[in-house]
Amino acid sequence: EGLFFMNYIVYFLLFLYSIVSMIPFMDSTDKAGNQWLFLSILNLISLIVLFISKPSFRFIKSPLFKVIFAFFLICILSISFSNNVILSLHDISRQSTFFVAFLFISSFLFSKKLNIKLNVVFAFFVFSLLIESYFSLRPIIYDLIFKGNNIFDYSSINVNALIGLTGNRNITTAAIVIKLPFLYYFIINSNTYLRTILL
């Protein structure tokens, strides 16, 4: 029962990780501030769960981990070339938060003890991808519904309207791009009927 309950806790944490970029900015000065705070809190909770569940770290031998770890090291080394050390340390702290989140997510996914199903977790990320894509493209969708073919007469698009849920179009774009591989994996591993609908 303990392991069964732990699986559900980890599933819930992974679901929360999948919706980090959907956390509203709530009129804060730093549009991404709430997302980073939420991600830091998730990492703290995941650390506690990690000690209890004792998952495997065998994923550190994978090429993906080596690439991300190399990128993280380059970010740290880049401080020596920075003109603004304070700002660089601020960015490094965010990169560290992201790297720690990657470690926790990977350790949960590849733990033999927890037996987490990849399709379920990837479905979380696909769900958040669809929600973010809808809210990002909502102005265009509304124009298409209410103005029809007239949208093809537009000479320009107000990109500032495509901010999605985050309040920042750059964050929204990055979140969508990062989650696209999850969609591809989910489609490839879906049954034939579901794959036909998604394609």
C-alpha positions as CSV (number, residue, x, y, z in Angstrom):
1,E,0.0,0.0,0.0
2,G,2.9,2.4,0.8
3,L,4.4,2.0,-2.6
4,F,1.0,2.3,-4.3
5,F,0.4,5.6,-2.4
6,M,3.9,6.8,-3.2
7,N,3.2,6.2,-6.9
8,Y,0.2,8.5,-6.8
9,I,2.2,11.2,-5.0
10,V,4.9,11.1,-7.7
11,Y,2.3,11.2,-10.4
12,F,0.8,14.3,-8.8
13,L,4.2,15.9,-8.6
14,L,4.9,15.1,-12.2
15,F,1.6,16.6,-13.2
16,L,2.5,19.8,-11.3
17,Y,5.8,19.9,-13.1
18,S,4.0,19.7,-16.4
19,I,1.9,22.8,-15.6
20,V,4.6,25.0,-14.2
21,S,4.6,27.3,-17.2
22,M,0.8,27.7,-16.9
23,I,1.1,29.4,-13.5
24,P,-0.3,32.9,-14.0
25,F,2.0,35.9,-13.5
26,M,-0.7,37.8,-11.4
27,D,0.5,41.2,-12.5
28,S,4.0,40.7,-11.1
29,T,6.9,42.8,-12.4
30,D,8.8,39.7,-13.3
31,K,6.5,37.8,-15.6
32,A,8.3,34.5,-14.9
33,G,8.8,35.0,-11.2
34,N,5.8,33.0,-10.1
35,Q,6.8,30.1,-12.4
36,W,10.3,29.9,-10.9
37,L,8.9,30.2,-7.3
38,F,6.4,27.4,-8.0
39,L,9.2,25.3,-9.6
40,S,11.5,25.8,-6.6
41,I,8.7,24.7,-4.2
42,L,8.1,21.6,-6.3
43,N,11.8,20.8,-6.2
44,L,11.8,21.1,-2.4
45,I,8.8,18.8,-2.1
46,S,10.4,16.4,-4.6
47,L,13.6,16.3,-2.6
48,I,11.6,15.0,0.4
49,V,9.8,12.4,-1.7
50,L,13.1,11.4,-3.2
51,F,14.5,10.5,0.2
52,I,11.5,8.5,1.0
53,S,11.1,6.6,-2.3
54,K,14.9,6.2,-3.0
55,P,14.6,6.1,-6.8
56,S,17.4,5.1,-9.1
57,F,19.9,7.6,-10.7
58,R,20.9,5.2,-13.5
59,F,19.7,7.8,-16.1
60,I,22.9,9.9,-15.5
61,K,24.6,7.5,-18.0
62,S,22.2,8.6,-20.8
63,P,23.4,11.0,-23.6
64,L,20.6,13.4,-22.8
65,F,21.8,13.9,-19.2
66,K,25.3,14.4,-20.4
67,V,24.2,17.1,-22.8
68,I,22.1,18.9,-20.2
69,F,24.9,18.6,-17.6
70,A,27.5,20.0,-20.1
71,F,25.2,22.9,-20.9
72,F,24.8,23.6,-17.1
73,L,28.6,23.6,-16.6
74,I,29.0,26.0,-19.5
75,C,26.5,28.3,-17.9
76,I,28.4,28.3,-14.7
77,L,31.8,28.8,-16.5
78,S,30.3,31.7,-18.4
79,I,30.2,33.8,-15.2
80,S,33.9,34.5,-15.6
81,F,33.1,36.3,-18.9
82,S,30.2,38.2,-17.6
83,N,30.1,42.0,-17.4
84,N,27.3,41.9,-14.8
85,V,28.1,39.2,-12.3
86,I,25.0,39.8,-10.1
87,L,22.7,39.3,-13.1
88,S,24.7,36.2,-14.1
89,L,24.3,34.7,-10.7
90,H,20.6,35.4,-10.9
91,D,20.3,33.5,-14.2
92,I,22.6,30.7,-12.9
93,S,20.2,30.2,-9.9
94,R,17.4,29.7,-12.4
95,Q,19.4,27.3,-14.5
96,S,20.2,25.4,-11.3
97,T,16.5,25.2,-10.4
98,F,15.7,23.9,-13.9
99,F,18.6,21.4,-13.7
100,V,17.5,20.1,-10.3
101,A,13.9,19.7,-11.6
102,F,15.3,17.7,-14.5
103,L,17.1,15.4,-12.1
104,F,14.0,14.8,-10.0
105,I,11.7,14.2,-12.9
106,S,14.2,11.8,-14.5
107,S,14.8,10.0,-11.2
108,F,11.1,9.5,-10.8
109,L,10.5,8.4,-14.4
110,F,13.3,5.8,-14.5
111,S,12.8,4.4,-11.0
112,K,12.2,0.6,-11.1
113,K,10.9,0.7,-7.6
114,L,8.1,3.3,-8.4
115,N,7.1,1.8,-11.7
116,I,5.9,5.1,-13.2
117,K,4.3,4.7,-16.6
118,L,5.8,7.0,-19.2
119,N,2.6,7.3,-21.3
120,V,0.7,8.7,-18.3
121,V,3.4,11.3,-17.5
122,F,3.7,12.2,-21.2
123,A,-0.1,12.6,-21.3
124,F,0.3,15.2,-18.5
125,F,2.7,17.3,-20.6
126,V,0.6,16.9,-23.8
127,F,-2.5,18.1,-21.9
128,S,-0.6,21.2,-20.7
129,L,0.8,21.7,-24.2
130,L,-2.7,21.7,-25.7
131,I,-4.0,24.1,-23.0
132,E,-1.1,26.5,-23.5
133,S,-1.4,26.4,-27.3
134,Y,-5.1,27.2,-27.1
135,F,-4.6,30.2,-24.9
136,S,-1.7,31.5,-26.9
137,L,-3.5,31.2,-30.2
138,R,-6.9,32.3,-28.8
139,P,-6.9,35.7,-30.4
140,I,-6.3,34.1,-33.8
141,I,-8.9,31.5,-33.2
142,Y,-11.5,34.1,-32.2
143,D,-10.7,36.2,-35.3
144,L,-11.1,33.1,-37.4
145,I,-14.4,32.2,-35.9
146,F,-15.9,35.7,-35.9
147,K,-14.2,37.3,-38.9
148,G,-13.8,34.2,-41.1
149,N,-11.7,34.6,-44.2
150,N,-11.1,38.3,-43.5
151,I,-8.1,37.3,-41.3
152,F,-6.2,36.5,-44.4
153,D,-6.3,40.1,-45.3
154,Y,-4.3,41.1,-42.3
155,S,-1.0,42.8,-43.1
156,S,0.4,42.1,-39.6
157,I,-0.3,40.3,-36.4
158,N,-0.1,41.7,-32.9
159,V,2.4,39.3,-31.4
160,N,1.9,40.9,-28.0
161,A,-1.6,39.4,-27.9
162,L,-0.1,35.9,-28.1
163,I,1.2,35.8,-24.5
164,G,-0.8,32.8,-23.4
165,L,-1.2,32.1,-19.7
166,T,2.3,33.3,-18.7
167,G,2.0,36.9,-19.7
168,N,5.2,36.6,-21.7
169,R,5.2,35.3,-25.3
170,N,8.8,34.2,-25.0
171,I,8.1,32.0,-22.0
172,T,5.0,30.6,-23.7
173,T,6.9,29.8,-26.9
174,A,9.7,28.1,-25.0
175,A,7.2,26.1,-23.0
176,I,5.4,24.9,-26.1
177,V,8.6,24.0,-27.9
178,I,9.9,22.1,-24.9
179,K,6.7,20.0,-24.7
180,L,6.5,19.2,-28.4
181,P,8.7,16.0,-28.1
182,F,6.2,14.7,-25.5
183,L,3.4,15.1,-28.1
184,Y,5.4,13.3,-30.7
185,Y,6.2,10.4,-28.3
186,F,2.6,10.3,-27.2
187,I,1.4,10.1,-30.8
188,I,3.9,7.4,-31.8
189,N,3.0,5.2,-28.8
190,S,-0.8,5.7,-29.0
191,N,-3.1,3.1,-30.4
192,T,-4.0,3.3,-34.1
193,Y,-7.4,5.0,-33.5
194,L,-6.0,7.7,-31.2
195,R,-3.0,8.2,-33.5
196,T,-5.4,8.8,-36.4
197,I,-7.3,11.5,-34.4
198,L,-4.1,13.3,-33.3
199,L,-2.6,13.3,-36.7
